[in-house]
């Protein structure tokens, strides 16, 4: 059992980045664990200008100031209004590309390596960036999927066509690149037609997002395949020189990525743990000598690593 006391790894930032670049090159395999900080670095911000670009009318009408709070607020509103909000939320956080190429930088860094990704993010950006979908495990769901509120139906349903139709129904216009934008007069509707409210195609029941919030979350066949693939990857590399590369994982759900990474590093004397996190780059003292902790913006650190790689 690891002690609760945690510490920053030894060495300057430059030394840590140099060590990490060496580990990426020399490791037999890389296990990537990504949390919300990864997408934040890529520009997926839930407030500010990005929020107001698509939700200024909701902000004015209902007084919430970010997409996260809005998701809870609209639960009490008419379904036509709630689903209008969710169509916009899903569109910009699942079907739009991340504003900054952080995921692409990571792929460039591990290209040609034996890797697997486990992530609590639900925005699908790994696959959009070109990561092999057979090497991805989205543990907490996917903004691109619906599930039935009927607990007997253990399936998920792709929502892309519905999202696009719901965006058009609210009056959003398509720009030359195909991206939905506010029309020139800034007039959109904060509701969708009643007949567009999503219903389960199997039994007509109400639908909800496939996001883990309680025990109603549906772990479908795809989820279980990805879970098994992750387990097989770890088993297949047991005892080898592994790099556990943790990116932007906070303290909200440490039992999914952070704590297991610590434990697996501790049990495998050939393993190395690396943590890239803004303000939370820490490790247990028991693995301090095999840890690399870099406090900073993930995108900037990945860029520095790529520069080192190019110099080789």
N, C-alpha and C positions, 0 to 999 in steps of 0.2 A: 504494500500500500504506500503510495506516494504521500509525503508530508504536505500539509496545507501551505506551508511557507513557500513562496515563489520568489524568483529572482530574475533579474535581467542577465542575459548571457554576457560572457566576458569578451572585451575587445571594443575597439572604436567602430564607428559605422562603416568606414572604409574596409576595415579588416573583416567585419561581418559579411559585407557584400562580396568581398573576394572569396571568403570561405564558402559562401553559398554558391557562387558560380562554379567553384571547384567541385562541390558536392553534386550539383546538377549534372556536370560532365561525367563524374566518376561513379555515381550511384547505379546499382543494378536496375533499380526501378524507382519511380517517383509516385507517391500517393499524395494527391492534391486535395486539400480540404478548404472549401471556400464558403465564406459567410457574407453577411450584408455589406461589410466594408469593401469587399471586392467590387460590387456593383455601384456603391457610393463613389469609389474612386473612378469608375467608368462613366460617372455623370448621372446615374440614376438617382436623382435627388427628388424627394417627395414634397418639397416645399419650394418657396421662392418663385423665380421666374418660370421655371418648368411647370410648377403647379398652376400659376396664374394664366399661363398660355392656354390651358385647356379647361380650367375650372374657375375662372374669374366670376362667372355667373353664379356658380354654386357658393363661392365665397361670399359674394354680395348678399345672396338670398338667405343663406343658412349660417354664416359666420364662422365656419371652420377654415383653417389656413394651411392644411396639408392633406395629402391623399390618404395617409394612414388614419388620421382622425376621421376623415370623411367616410371611410369604409365602415366605421362604427356608427356614425351619425345617421347615415342613410338607411340603416336597418329599421328605423322607426318611421320611415316615409312610405308613401305609396310605392308599390312595386314598379310602376312605370318610371318613376323618378329614380328610385334606387338602381334600377338596371341601366338607366341612362348614365348614371355616375359610373357604374361598373364597366360599361362598354368603353368609356373613355379611359378608365384606369387600366383595364386589360390591354387596350390598344397601345398606349404609350409605354407600358412596362413589360409588354410581351412581344408585340409585333413590330415595334419600332426598334431600330438598332441603337445600341448604346452611344451616347454622344462622344465618348473618348475610346480609343482603340486598346483599352487595357487588356481585354480578353484576347485580342489578336496578338498582343505583345507576349502574353504568357504562352500562347501556342507556339510562337516563334522560338521561345526560349526552350521549350521541351520537345520540339519537333524532332522526330527520330528516336526519342527515348521511349522506354516502356513505362507507360503512365496509366493511372486511373484517377477519376475525379469523383469525390463525394461532396455534395453541396446542399446547403439549406436554402439557397436562393431559388426562387420560383419564376425567374424571368427568362429562362431558356437561352441566356447569352453565350453559354459555352458552345452549344450546338450552332448558334448563329455565327460564331467566330470560326467554326470549322473543326472543332474537336470531334473525334470519333464518337458517335452516339452510343456505341456498344461499350464505351469506356466511361460512361456518365451515370451517376446515381443521384437523382433529385429526390431527397428523402422527404421533403415537406410539401410536395405537390408541384403544380404547374399552373400558372395563370392561363395557359391555353386549354385547360380542361374544365369541364363541368362534371358534377356528379348529382345523382338524384337525392332528394331528401328522404326517399324511401330507403330505410336501412337494409332492406332485403336485396336491393339492387347494388351489387358490388362491381360496378363498371364505371368507366369514365367516358366522356364524350368531347370530341374536339369542338372548339367554339369559334374558330377563325371566321367561318362564313357568317355566323351570327354577329360577331363583333363588327365586321365590315358593314353589314346591313344596318345595324343599330347606329353606327356612326353616321351613315348617310341619312337615316331617318331623323336624326337630330339636326341635320342641316349642315354638317361639316362638308367642306369642299375638298377635292383632290388637287394637289399642286402638280406641277409638271413631272416631279419625280415619283408621283403616285402616293405621296404622304398626305394624310388628312390634315387640313388646316382650317382655321376659322375663316368664314367667308369675309369678303371685303367689308361688308357692313357690320360685321361682328355679331350678327344675329343667329343664334342657335337655340334649339329647344332643350329644356332640361327634363325631357321625358321622351319615352318611346311609345309607339302605339301599343294598346293592350294586347293585340294579337301577336306582338313580337316578344312578349315576355317568354323567356325560355322554359320549355316543358320537356320532361323526360320522354324520349321517343318510344320507350318500352311500355310505360304505363300511364303517361300523362301527368305524373306527379311534378311538383315544383323542383326546380334545379337550384344548385348552389355551387360555389367555387370549390374546386378540388385543392383546398389548402388546409393543412393540418392545424386545427384549432382545438379539437377534442376527439373523443373516440369514435366520432361519426366519419372521420376521414377515411376515404376509400383507397386502400392499397390494391390496385388492380393488377392484372397479369404483367403489364409492363413494369410496374413498380417492383414486383417480386422477381422478375428476370434481372433487373438492374441490381437489386439487393444480392441475389445469388452470384452475379458476375463480380461484384465488389468482394464478397466473401471468398470466392475462388481466387481472385487476384492476390489477396492477402495470404491465403493458404499456399498458393503456388510460389510465393516469394519469401516464405517463412525462413528466418535465419540469414537472409541475404543482406547485402548492403542497401538498405532502403533509406530514402529521403522522404520524411513526412513534412510536406510543405503546406503550412497553414496560412491562409490568406483572409484577413479581415473577419475572423471569427470572434464575436464578442462574448459576453457573459450570459446572454439570454438563454441559449441552448447549448451549453458546453458539453453535455453528455453525448452529443451526436458526433462531434468532430474533435474538439479540443482535448477532453479527458481521454478518449480512446487513443489519440495520437500520443499523448504523454505516456500512457500505459504501454503501448506497443513499442515505443522507443526504449522505455525502461527495460522491457523484457528481452529485447534484441540488442545485444552489445554492439552489433555492427550498424545499427540504425542511427540516423541523425534527425533531429527535430528542428525545423525552421519556422519561425513565426514572423510574418510581415503584418504589422498592425499599427494604426495611428493611435498612440497613447496607451496601448495595451499589449505591448510586445514583451511577454514574460514567459517563464518556464519554471518547473519545480527544481529545487536545488539538487535533487538526485540525478538529474540528467543535464545539469548545467554545462558539464564539460563536453557534451554532445549536442548542444543546442546553439542555434543562431537566431538571435532576436533583433529585429530591425524595426525601430519606431519611425514611421513616416508614411507618406502617401504610397500606396501599392503601385500605382502606375509609374510614379517617378523611380521607385526602386527597380521595377522591371526594366525600365529604360536604361538605367545604369548597368544592370546585368547584361542586357543585350549589347551595350557598348563594349563591355569587357569581352563578351563572346566574339564580337567582330574583330577585336584586337589580336585574338589568338591566331 
